[in-house]
Amino acid sequence: MITFAQPAFLWALPALAVPIFLHLMQRQIPRRVMFPSIRFILKGQDLQHGRRGLRDLLTLLARLFFLALIILLFAEPQLQSKQDIAAVGTQAQVVLLVDVSSSMSAGDLSKFLQETVTSVDQKLGSPAWGLIVSGNGIGTRIPVGLSSELLLAELAKVSALPVPGQHGAALQAVPELFKGGAGRKLCVIASDMQAADWGALSLAPLRSKVNVEVVRPSWSTENMGIMSVERRVFGGVKGRRLQASVRIRNFSLDAKDVRLRLHAGEATTEQAFHLAGRGIETFVMELELADARQAEVTLLDADAYEADNHYFLSITPQAPVKVAIIHADRAESQLEAFFLKRALEAKHPGHDFFELKVATPLFFIQERLANYSCIFILDALKRSTRFDVEALREWVGSGGTAVYFSGRDSISCLPLLKDGKLTEVTAAALRGDVRLSRTYVIQQIDRTSSVLAPFAREDSDLTSFPIFRYADLTAGSSGQTLLALGNDAPLLIQENHDAGRVFTFAIGLVPSWSDFPTSQSFLPLVRRIAETSGTGGGRGELRWMIGEPIPSAIKELVTSGGESLGPEPGVKDLGGRPIEVNISRRESELQRLDEAESHAEMLAGKLASAGRTDREDAAYVGVTRWLGCLFLIIAAAEVLLANVGIGRKSRA
């Protein structure tokens, strides 16, 4: 049985009468021939009487077929399978997959789901419903068998969760919810199809088993959000003072005037700022403190997505950040350790201070990595074993920050880290002039990175100190290049592994490689990396983003104390240690998948624009390709017949 995906184009079939009309109206131009007698002319007039009719019938038929195929191609004919023919008159089965990730709180989720169910119910005539709810994993799962009324009752209990979306398990579980039988099976995905959630997934495996329909809400995608807050607490005789550096991102194209409120205990302050379109800026607020132990920063201007308008931070006295510096047994590596140790030992009011451990690679055997928040590796892993790298990888995954500085052994060290799945960065060679006759400078800075936020000022010398040698690095698929030279060679690459991070520098910390250790940017940059490594076990407060992996240090507190962090953000106290709990910012970018550049690759190019639906039924076999082949054959035949006719007339 033939069906058409776009049957409206079939109304163009009457246009096939136009070629016939033009063919009948065509008059052949007579050729003038000189005759010696008029009796031949009179005889020719008798013979030509009543000769107007169809000429070159084969050419006309080819042109008619040619136009008809064009119309059919636009109508998208499809051959219905035997299973669907047998299913006519049986009850359809529909599984509704509901996305309840945090971005789905940008509109009225209950109304959207009710409208979706009503629309599908009207089209399919009271199907049997199943339900699967997906946030950062599968929540509710009900096999097919619900009526529309029971489904709506279940959906009344559904609300968006403050978690980033992870829907791979839900897509795999959908086919299991259908029952046997010949009825039509349809999966309806009710989601905003946010690029951050669905970008790495494909609907092709699901479409190969059941029909798929994607329904998206028509909510606004404009948003502003608080990305992070760095706090400094200054103590004195007259009391304490809180300084909060609030990093805000505007995801819309239009500039916005924003109002921020900083609240701690009974003290509150509000300030207004101007934020450029598509801009990321850091605003500094200050507040006098009393006995408060936590503070909250709030973006007062309402927008589409409210979950990232709040940020909670701890302002309790902090223990020092435990940092390890691993160096090799050679003079230049020990010099690097000296520069790094002096930078981290410097005391600054309001800044974190560090408890340092300088050691050789034996550190990985002798020390418990979970006690440290940050480990600097000064090209010192050449003789390390894979067990050392695996321990380092496990520590990073639980929330630690590893920082690798390149050196003369980078060509052999980085493959060891890559084999241990700690990094995807590779080094092709060491570039530069050992005679220091040629220099390079940093020309590209990723100012969206929280690590580089302090270097957005014009007075920073981050782009001016000379670089003499560097390792020619290549970032992997998960790497983000934060700093690069003028020739696009990466100088600093960041990779995220679960709750932790890995930073790879292309330079070393000796004068023969660069002037970085003696520049003004060296101290604040390495301190910035160490200070923001707040999920390890070596500092007073711990941080966790809801929906992200829980760091091992927090897991230990939860297990030992028998307490729970709960689903709400705020500053929690477990075992006397404050834990900053905030909603993940992965959902703040509301860009939808159909607006992403790689849309065709991510979902095989089958998602419609916002507010519309898309369907690719696995039970249908498309015949468009065969019509296309026939189209080419008839086009060639028409050209051939037309040329034959022209040749015949010219010979006549």
C-alpha positions as CSV (number, residue, x, y, z in Angstrom):
1,M,0.0,0.0,0.0
2,I,1.4,3.4,-1.1
3,T,1.0,6.4,1.2
4,F,2.4,9.9,0.9
5,A,4.2,11.9,3.6
6,Q,3.2,15.2,1.8
7,P,-0.1,14.5,0.1
8,A,-0.9,18.2,-0.5
9,F,1.6,18.1,-3.5
10,L,-0.7,15.7,-5.3
11,W,-3.0,18.6,-6.1
12,A,-0.4,19.6,-8.7
13,L,-1.2,16.6,-10.8
14,P,-3.9,18.5,-12.9
15,A,-1.0,20.6,-14.1
16,L,-0.1,17.7,-16.4
17,A,-2.8,19.0,-18.8
18,V,-0.5,22.0,-19.6
19,P,2.0,20.1,-21.8
20,I,-0.9,18.5,-23.7
21,F,-2.4,21.8,-24.4
22,L,0.9,23.3,-25.5
23,H,1.5,20.3,-27.7
24,L,-1.9,20.7,-29.4
25,M,-1.3,24.4,-29.9
26,Q,2.1,23.9,-31.5
27,R,2.0,24.6,-35.3
28,Q,4.6,23.3,-37.6
29,I,6.1,26.1,-39.8
30,P,5.5,25.1,-43.5
31,R,8.5,25.1,-45.8
32,R,8.2,27.1,-49.0
33,V,8.6,25.0,-52.1
34,M,8.5,26.3,-55.7
35,F,6.3,24.3,-58.1
36,P,5.9,24.7,-61.8
37,S,2.2,24.0,-61.6
38,I,-0.5,24.8,-59.1
39,R,-2.1,21.4,-59.4
40,F,0.5,20.1,-56.9
41,I,-0.4,22.9,-54.4
42,L,-4.1,22.1,-54.6
43,K,-3.4,18.4,-54.1
44,G,-1.2,19.2,-51.0
45,Q,-4.0,21.3,-49.4
46,D,-6.4,18.4,-49.8
47,L,-3.9,16.0,-48.1
48,Q,-3.2,18.4,-45.2
49,H,-6.8,19.0,-44.3
50,G,-7.6,17.9,-40.7
51,R,-4.0,16.9,-39.8
52,R,-3.9,18.9,-36.5
53,G,-3.5,16.3,-33.7
54,L,-0.9,14.7,-31.5
55,R,2.6,14.8,-33.0
56,D,5.7,13.0,-31.5
57,L,3.6,11.0,-29.1
58,L,6.6,9.4,-27.3
59,T,8.2,12.8,-26.6
60,L,4.9,14.0,-25.1
61,L,4.6,10.9,-22.9
62,A,8.1,11.3,-21.7
63,R,7.5,14.9,-20.7
64,L,4.3,14.0,-18.9
65,F,6.1,11.3,-16.9
66,F,8.9,13.7,-16.2
67,L,6.5,16.3,-14.6
68,A,4.5,13.6,-12.8
69,L,7.7,12.2,-11.2
70,I,8.6,15.7,-10.0
71,I,5.2,16.0,-8.2
72,L,5.5,12.5,-6.7
73,L,9.0,13.3,-5.4
74,F,7.7,16.3,-3.5
75,A,4.8,14.2,-2.2
76,E,7.3,11.7,-0.7
77,P,5.6,8.4,-1.5
78,Q,6.2,5.5,1.0
79,L,5.4,1.8,0.8
80,Q,3.5,0.7,3.9
81,S,4.9,-2.6,5.4
82,K,2.9,-5.7,5.8
83,Q,3.0,-5.3,9.6
84,D,1.2,-1.9,9.4
85,I,-1.4,-3.2,6.9
86,A,-2.2,-6.1,9.3
87,A,-2.3,-3.6,12.2
88,V,-5.1,-1.5,10.7
89,G,-8.0,-1.4,13.2
90,T,-5.9,-2.5,16.2
91,Q,-5.1,-0.2,19.2
92,A,-1.9,1.7,18.9
93,Q,0.8,1.6,21.6
94,V,2.5,4.8,22.7
95,V,5.4,5.2,25.1
96,L,5.8,8.8,26.3
97,L,9.5,9.7,27.2
98,V,9.5,12.8,29.4
99,D,12.6,14.9,29.8
100,V,12.7,16.3,33.4
101,S,16.2,17.7,33.3
102,S,16.7,21.2,34.8
103,S,16.2,23.1,31.6
104,M,12.6,21.8,31.4
105,S,11.8,24.2,34.3
106,A,12.1,27.1,31.8
107,G,8.3,26.9,31.1
108,D,5.0,25.3,32.2
109,L,6.0,21.6,32.1
110,S,2.6,20.4,33.2
111,K,0.7,22.3,30.5
112,F,3.1,21.2,27.8
113,L,2.8,17.5,28.8
114,Q,-1.0,17.7,28.9
115,E,-1.2,19.3,25.4
116,T,1.2,16.7,24.0
117,V,-0.9,13.8,25.4
118,T,-4.2,15.3,24.1
119,S,-2.7,15.9,20.6
120,V,-1.4,12.3,20.3
121,D,-4.6,10.9,21.7
122,Q,-6.7,12.7,19.1
123,K,-4.5,11.6,16.2
124,L,-4.3,7.9,17.2
125,G,-7.7,7.4,18.7
126,S,-7.2,6.5,22.4
127,P,-4.0,4.5,22.3
128,A,-2.6,2.4,25.1
129,W,0.1,4.5,26.9
130,G,3.4,3.7,28.6
131,L,5.6,6.2,30.5
132,I,9.3,6.7,31.1
133,V,10.6,9.8,32.9
134,S,14.3,10.7,32.4
135,G,16.4,13.2,34.3
136,N,20.0,12.2,34.9
137,G,18.8,8.6,34.6
138,I,15.6,6.7,34.5
139,G,13.0,7.7,37.1
140,T,9.4,6.5,36.6
141,R,8.9,3.6,34.2
142,I,5.5,2.2,33.4
143,P,4.8,-0.4,30.7
144,V,2.2,0.1,28.0
145,G,-1.3,-0.3,29.4
146,L,-2.4,3.1,30.8
147,S,-5.4,5.0,29.5
148,S,-5.1,8.7,28.8
149,E,-6.7,9.6,32.1
150,L,-4.3,7.4,34.1
151,L,-1.4,8.8,32.2
152,L,-2.4,12.4,32.9
153,A,-2.7,11.4,36.6
154,E,0.8,10.1,36.6
155,L,2.1,13.2,34.7
156,A,0.6,15.4,37.4
157,K,3.3,14.1,39.8
158,V,6.1,14.9,37.3
159,S,8.2,18.0,37.8
160,A,11.6,19.2,36.5
161,L,14.6,18.2,38.6
162,P,17.7,20.3,39.3
163,V,20.0,17.9,37.4
164,P,21.7,17.9,33.9
165,G,20.1,15.5,31.5
166,Q,21.4,12.0,30.8
167,H,18.9,10.2,28.6
168,G,20.9,7.3,27.0
169,A,19.5,4.7,29.4
170,A,16.0,5.9,28.8
171,L,16.3,5.6,25.0
172,Q,17.6,2.0,25.4
173,A,14.7,1.1,27.8
174,V,11.8,2.4,25.6
175,P,11.4,-0.8,23.4
176,E,11.1,-3.0,26.6
177,L,7.9,-1.1,27.6
178,F,5.9,-2.2,24.5
179,K,3.7,-5.3,24.4
180,G,3.5,-7.8,21.6
181,G,1.0,-7.6,18.8
182,A,0.5,-6.1,15.4
183,G,-0.6,-2.6,16.5
184,R,1.4,0.5,15.7
185,K,4.1,1.3,18.2
186,L,5.1,4.9,18.7
187,C,7.6,6.6,21.1
188,V,6.8,10.3,21.8
189,I,9.8,12.2,23.2
190,A,8.6,15.3,25.1
191,S,11.8,17.4,25.4
192,D,13.3,20.7,24.6
193,M,16.1,18.7,22.9
194,Q,18.8,20.8,24.6
195,A,22.1,20.5,22.8
196,A,24.0,19.9,26.0
197,D,21.8,16.8,26.9
198,W,21.1,15.3,23.5
199,G,24.1,16.3,21.5
200,A,26.0,13.0,22.0
201,L,23.0,10.8,21.5
202,S,21.4,9.3,18.4
203,L,17.8,8.3,17.8
204,A,18.7,6.0,14.9
205,P,18.8,2.8,17.1
206,L,15.4,3.6,18.5
207,R,13.9,4.4,15.1
208,S,15.1,1.0,13.8
209,K,12.7,-0.6,16.3
210,V,9.7,1.7,16.7
211,N,8.2,4.8,15.3
212,V,9.6,8.0,16.9
213,E,8.0,11.4,17.3
214,V,9.7,14.4,18.9
215,V,7.6,17.2,20.4
216,R,9.3,20.3,21.7
217,P,7.9,23.2,23.7
218,S,8.0,26.7,22.3
219,W,9.6,28.3,25.4
220,S,12.1,31.1,25.2
221,T,15.8,30.2,25.0
222,E,17.1,33.5,26.3
223,N,18.8,33.3,29.7
224,M,21.3,34.9,32.1
225,G,23.0,32.9,34.8
226,I,25.5,33.1,37.7
227,M,28.2,30.7,36.5
228,S,30.4,30.8,39.6
229,V,31.3,32.9,42.7
230,E,34.7,33.2,44.2
231,R,34.8,34.6,47.7
232,R,37.4,36.3,49.8
233,V,36.9,36.8,53.6
234,F,39.0,39.5,55.2
235,G,39.3,39.5,59.0
236,G,40.1,42.4,61.2
237,V,39.6,44.0,64.7
238,K,36.3,45.5,63.6
239,G,34.9,42.3,62.1
240,R,34.9,40.4,58.9
241,R,34.3,41.6,55.3
242,L,33.2,39.4,52.4
243,Q,34.3,40.1,48.9
244,A,32.4,38.1,46.2
245,S,33.5,38.0,42.6
246,V,30.4,37.0,40.7
247,R,30.8,35.6,37.2
248,I,27.7,36.1,35.1
249,R,27.0,35.0,31.5
250,N,24.4,36.4,29.2
251,F,23.3,33.8,26.7
252,S,21.1,36.2,24.6
253,L,22.3,38.6,21.9
254,D,20.9,41.7,23.6
255,A,22.7,43.7,26.3
256,K,21.0,43.5,29.7
257,D,20.9,45.6,32.9
258,V,21.2,43.2,35.8
259,R,20.7,43.5,39.6
260,L,22.6,41.4,42.0
261,R,21.9,40.8,45.7
262,L,24.5,39.5,48.2
263,H,23.0,38.2,51.4
264,A,24.7,36.8,54.5
265,G,22.8,36.5,57.8
266,E,21.1,39.8,58.4
267,A,23.4,41.7,56.1
268,T,22.3,42.4,52.5
269,T,23.5,44.6,49.6
270,E,22.2,45.1,46.1
271,Q,24.0,46.5,43.0
272,A,23.1,47.1,39.4
273,F,25.4,46.2,36.5
274,H,25.4,46.3,32.7
275,L,26.0,43.0,30.8
276,A,26.8,42.9,27.1
277,G,25.1,40.5,24.7
278,R,26.6,37.1,24.7
279,G,29.0,38.4,27.3
280,I,30.7,36.9,30.3
281,E,31.7,39.4,33.0
282,T,32.8,39.3,36.6
283,F,31.3,41.8,39.1
284,V,32.7,42.3,42.5
285,M,30.5,42.9,45.6
286,E,31.4,43.5,49.2
287,L,29.5,43.0,52.4
288,E,30.3,43.5,56.1
289,L,29.8,40.2,58.0
290,A,28.6,39.4,61.5
291,D,28.4,35.7,62.6
292,A,27.0,34.3,59.3
293,R,28.4,31.0,58.1
294,Q,27.0,31.1,54.6
295,A,26.1,33.6,51.9
296,E,23.8,33.6,48.8
297,V,24.2,35.6,45.6
298,T,20.9,36.1,43.7
299,L,20.2,37.4,40.2
300,L,17.1,39.5,40.8
301,D,16.1,39.9,37.1
302,A,13.7,37.2,36.0
303,D,14.5,35.2,32.9
304,A,13.4,32.0,31.2
305,Y,15.5,29.7,33.4
306,E,15.5,30.4,37.1
307,A,17.7,27.6,38.4
308,D,21.0,29.4,37.7
309,N,19.9,32.7,39.3
310,H,21.1,31.6,42.8
311,Y,24.6,30.6,44.1
312,F,25.4,29.5,47.7
313,L,28.8,29.8,49.2
314,S,30.4,29.0,52.6
315,I,32.1,31.8,54.5
316,T,33.3,29.7,57.4
317,P,37.1,29.8,58.4
318,Q,38.9,27.4,56.1
319,A,41.6,24.9,56.5
320,P,44.6,25.2,54.1
321,V,44.4,23.6,50.7
322,K,46.7,20.6,50.5
323,V,48.9,20.7,47.4
324,A,51.7,18.4,46.2
325,I,54.5,19.3,43.9
326,I,56.1,16.3,42.1
327,H,59.5,16.9,40.5
328,A,62.1,14.7,38.8
329,D,65.6,14.0,40.1
330,R,67.4,16.5,38.0
331,A,68.6,20.1,38.6
332,E,66.2,21.9,36.3
333,S,63.1,20.1,37.7
334,Q,64.2,21.1,41.2
335,L,64.5,24.7,40.0
336,E,60.9,24.4,38.7
337,A,59.7,23.1,42.1
338,F,61.4,26.1,43.7
339,F,59.6,28.7,41.5
340,L,56.2,26.9,42.1
341,K,56.7,26.5,45.9
342,R,57.6,30.2,46.3
343,A,54.4,31.2,44.3
344,L,52.1,29.1,46.4
345,E,53.7,30.0,49.8
346,A,53.0,33.7,49.2
347,K,50.3,35.0,51.7
348,H,47.6,37.4,50.4
349,P,44.7,38.8,52.5
350,G,41.5,37.1,51.6
351,H,43.2,34.4,49.5
352,D,43.3,30.7,50.3
353,F,46.6,29.5,51.7
354,F,48.3,26.2,50.9
355,E,49.9,23.3,52.8
356,L,52.6,22.1,50.5
357,K,54.3,18.8,50.0
358,V,57.4,18.7,47.6
359,A,58.3,15.1,46.6
360,T,59.5,12.8,43.9
361,P,57.3,10.3,42.0
362,L,57.6,8.0,45.0
363,F,54.8,10.3,46.4
364,F,52.2,8.1,44.6
365,I,53.3,5.1,46.7
366,Q,54.0,6.7,50.0
367,E,51.0,9.2,50.3
368,R,47.2,8.9,50.3
369,L,46.1,11.0,47.3
370,A,42.7,11.6,48.7
371,N,44.2,13.9,51.3
372,Y,45.2,16.4,48.5
373,S,43.2,18.8,46.4
374,C,45.8,19.6,43.7
375,I,49.0,17.9,42.4
376,F,51.5,19.7,40.2
377,I,53.6,17.3,38.1
378,L,56.8,18.9,36.7
379,D,57.5,16.5,33.8
380,A,58.3,13.8,36.4
381,L,56.5,10.7,35.3
382,K,59.0,9.1,32.9
383,R,59.8,6.2,35.3
384,S,56.3,5.9,36.8
385,T,54.3,2.8,36.4
386,R,50.8,2.4,35.0
387,F,49.6,1.7,38.6
388,D,50.8,5.2,39.5
389,V,48.8,6.7,36.6
390,E,45.7,4.6,37.4
391,A,45.8,5.8,41.0
392,L,46.1,9.4,39.7
393,R,43.2,8.9,37.3
394,E,41.0,7.5,40.1
395,W,41.9,10.5,42.3
396,V,41.1,13.0,39.5
397,G,37.8,11.3,38.9
398,S,36.9,11.8,42.5
399,G,37.5,15.5,42.4
400,G,41.2,16.2,42.3
401,T,43.0,18.6,40.1
402,A,46.2,17.5,38.3
403,V,48.5,20.0,36.6
404,Y,51.2,18.8,34.2
405,F,54.1,21.1,33.1
406,S,55.9,20.0,30.0
407,G,59.7,19.4,29.8
408,R,62.3,17.5,27.9
409,D,60.6,14.1,28.7
410,S,57.1,15.2,27.5
411,I,57.3,13.0,24.4
412,S,57.5,9.9,26.6
413,C,55.5,11.1,29.6
414,L,52.3,12.1,27.9
415,P,51.7,8.7,26.1
416,L,52.0,7.2,29.6
417,L,49.2,9.5,30.9
418,K,47.1,8.8,27.8
419,D,47.4,5.0,28.2
420,G,46.2,5.5,31.7
421,K,43.2,7.5,30.4
422,L,44.2,10.5,32.4
423,T,44.5,12.7,29.3
424,E,44.0,12.7,25.6
425,V,46.7,15.3,25.0
426,T,49.7,14.2,22.8
427,A,53.0,15.9,22.1
428,A,54.4,15.7,18.6
429,A,57.8,17.4,19.2
430,L,59.6,20.1,21.2
431,R,59.6,23.4,19.3
432,G,61.7,26.5,19.7
433,D,65.3,27.8,19.7
434,V,67.5,26.7,22.5
435,R,69.7,29.8,21.8
436,L,66.7,32.0,22.7
437,S,67.0,33.9,19.4
438,R,63.3,33.4,18.6
439,T,60.4,34.1,20.9
440,Y,56.6,33.4,20.9
441,V,53.8,35.1,22.9
442,I,50.3,34.1,23.9
443,Q,47.7,35.6,21.5
444,Q,44.6,33.6,22.2
445,I,42.8,33.5,25.6
446,D,39.6,31.7,26.4
447,R,38.0,34.3,28.6
448,T,34.9,32.1,29.2
449,S,37.1,30.0,31.5
450,S,36.7,30.6,35.2
451,V,40.4,29.9,35.7
452,L,41.4,32.8,33.3
453,A,38.7,35.2,34.5
454,P,41.2,37.4,36.4
455,F,43.3,37.9,33.3
456,A,40.6,39.6,31.3
457,R,41.9,43.0,32.4
458,E,44.0,45.0,30.0
459,D,46.9,45.4,32.5
460,S,47.6,41.6,32.6
461,D,51.0,40.6,31.1
462,L,49.7,37.2,30.2
463,T,50.1,38.0,26.5
464,S,53.5,39.8,26.7
465,F,56.0,37.5,28.4
466,P,58.4,35.7,25.9
467,I,58.3,32.0,25.3
468,F,61.4,30.3,23.8
469,R,60.5,26.6,23.8
470,Y,57.3,24.7,24.0
471,A,55.9,21.2,23.4
472,D,53.8,20.9,20.3
473,L,50.6,19.6,21.9
474,T,47.4,18.4,20.3
475,A,44.2,18.5,22.4
476,G,41.9,15.5,22.3
477,S,38.1,15.5,21.8
478,S,37.4,16.4,25.4
479,G,40.1,19.0,25.7
480,Q,39.5,22.8,25.9
481,T,42.3,25.1,24.8
482,L,42.5,27.9,27.3
483,L,45.7,29.6,26.0
484,A,47.3,29.4,22.5
485,L,50.2,31.0,20.7
486,G,50.0,33.0,17.5
487,N,50.5,29.9,15.4
488,D,47.4,28.3,17.1
489,A,49.7,25.9,19.1
490,P,47.9,25.2,22.4
491,L,49.8,26.4,25.5
492,L,47.3,25.4,28.2
493,I,44.6,22.6,27.8
494,Q,41.9,21.7,30.3
495,E,40.2,18.4,30.4
496,N,37.3,17.4,32.8
497,H,37.1,13.9,34.2
498,D,34.0,13.3,36.2
499,A,34.4,15.6,39.2
500,G,38.0,16.5,38.6
501,R,40.2,18.3,36.1
502,V,43.5,18.0,34.3
503,F,45.5,21.0,33.1
504,T,48.4,20.5,30.6
505,F,50.9,23.3,30.0
506,A,53.1,23.2,26.9
507,I,55.9,25.0,28.7
508,G,58.2,24.2,31.6
509,L,59.1,26.5,34.5
510,V,62.8,27.0,33.8
511,P,64.2,30.3,32.2
512,S,65.4,28.4,29.1
513,W,61.8,27.7,28.2
514,S,60.0,31.0,29.0
515,D,59.9,34.0,31.3
516,F,56.6,32.7,32.7
517,P,57.9,32.0,36.2
518,T,59.1,35.6,36.6
519,S,56.1,37.2,35.0
520,Q,53.3,39.0,36.9
521,S,50.8,36.4,35.7
522,F,52.6,33.3,37.0
523,L,51.7,33.7,40.7
524,P,48.0,34.5,40.2
525,L,47.5,31.8,37.5
526,V,49.0,28.9,39.5
527,R,47.2,30.0,42.6
528,R,44.0,30.3,40.7
529,I,44.2,26.7,39.5
530,A,45.0,25.5,43.0
531,E,42.3,27.6,44.7
532,T,39.6,26.4,42.4
533,S,40.4,22.7,43.1
534,G,37.7,22.7,45.8
535,T,36.3,19.2,45.5
536,G,39.3,17.2,46.8
537,G,39.8,16.2,50.3
538,G,42.5,18.7,51.2
539,R,40.5,21.8,52.1
540,G,38.0,23.0,54.7
541,E,34.9,23.3,52.5
542,L,33.8,21.0,49.8
543,R,31.8,21.7,46.7
544,W,29.3,19.7,44.8
545,M,27.0,20.4,41.8
546,I,23.7,18.6,41.9
547,G,23.6,16.0,39.2
548,E,27.4,15.7,38.9
549,P,29.4,12.8,40.3
550,I,29.8,13.1,44.1
551,P,33.5,13.6,45.1
552,S,35.0,10.8,47.1
553,A,35.7,13.1,50.1
554,I,32.0,13.9,50.3
555,K,31.0,10.3,49.9
556,E,33.2,9.4,52.9
557,L,31.4,12.0,55.0
558,V,27.9,10.8,53.9
559,T,28.9,7.2,54.6
560,S,30.5,7.8,58.0
561,G,27.8,10.2,59.2
562,G,24.8,8.4,57.8
563,E,23.5,11.8,56.5
564,S,22.2,12.9,53.2
565,L,22.9,15.9,51.1
566,G,19.3,16.2,49.9
567,P,18.1,17.5,46.6
568,E,18.1,21.2,47.4
569,P,21.0,23.6,46.9
570,G,22.6,25.4,49.9
571,V,25.5,25.1,52.3
572,K,25.2,21.7,54.1
573,D,27.1,20.7,57.2
574,L,28.3,17.1,57.3
575,G,30.5,16.0,60.2
576,G,31.3,19.6,61.0
577,R,32.5,20.4,57.4
578,P,30.6,22.8,55.2
579,I,29.7,21.6,51.7
580,E,28.6,24.1,49.0
581,V,25.8,22.5,47.1
582,N,24.6,24.3,43.9
583,I,22.7,23.4,40.8
584,S,24.9,22.3,37.8
585,R,25.4,25.1,35.2
586,R,25.5,22.5,32.4
587,E,21.8,23.3,31.7
588,S,22.2,27.1,31.5
589,E,22.9,27.1,27.8
590,L,19.3,26.7,26.5
591,Q,20.4,26.2,22.9
592,R,18.3,23.5,21.2
593,L,19.7,20.8,19.1
594,D,18.1,21.9,15.9
595,E,19.9,25.2,16.3
596,A,23.3,23.6,16.8
597,E,25.9,23.4,13.9
598,S,26.3,19.7,14.1
599,H,22.5,18.9,14.2
600,A,22.6,16.7,11.2
601,E,25.4,14.5,12.6
602,M,23.9,14.3,16.1
603,L,20.4,13.1,15.3
604,A,20.8,12.1,11.7
605,G,19.1,15.3,10.5
606,K,15.6,14.2,11.5
607,L,14.5,16.8,14.1
608,A,12.1,19.5,13.0
609,S,12.2,23.2,14.1
610,A,10.8,24.4,17.4
611,G,7.1,23.9,17.9
612,R,6.9,21.2,15.3
613,T,7.2,17.4,15.3
614,D,9.3,14.9,13.4
615,R,8.4,11.4,12.4
616,E,10.4,8.7,10.7
617,D,8.4,5.4,10.9
618,A,10.5,2.3,10.9
619,A,7.5,0.4,9.5
620,Y,7.6,2.3,6.2
621,V,10.0,1.7,3.3
622,G,10.7,4.8,1.3
623,V,10.4,4.5,-2.5
624,T,11.8,8.0,-3.2
625,R,15.2,6.6,-4.3
626,W,13.5,4.4,-6.9
627,L,11.4,7.4,-8.2
628,G,14.7,9.4,-8.4
629,C,16.3,6.7,-10.6
630,L,13.2,6.6,-12.8
631,F,13.2,10.4,-13.0
632,L,16.8,10.3,-14.4
633,I,15.9,7.6,-16.9
634,I,12.9,9.4,-18.2
635,A,14.8,12.7,-18.4
636,A,17.4,11.1,-20.5
637,A,14.7,9.4,-22.7
638,E,13.0,12.8,-23.2
639,V,16.2,14.5,-24.3
640,L,16.9,11.6,-26.7
641,L,13.5,11.6,-28.3
642,A,13.5,15.4,-28.6
643,N,16.8,15.2,-30.5
644,V,15.6,12.4,-32.7
645,G,12.5,14.5,-33.6
646,I,14.6,17.6,-34.4
647,G,16.9,15.5,-36.6
648,R,13.9,14.0,-38.5
649,K,12.4,17.4,-39.1
650,S,15.7,18.9,-40.3
651,R,16.1,16.0,-42.9
652,A,12.6,16.6,-44.0
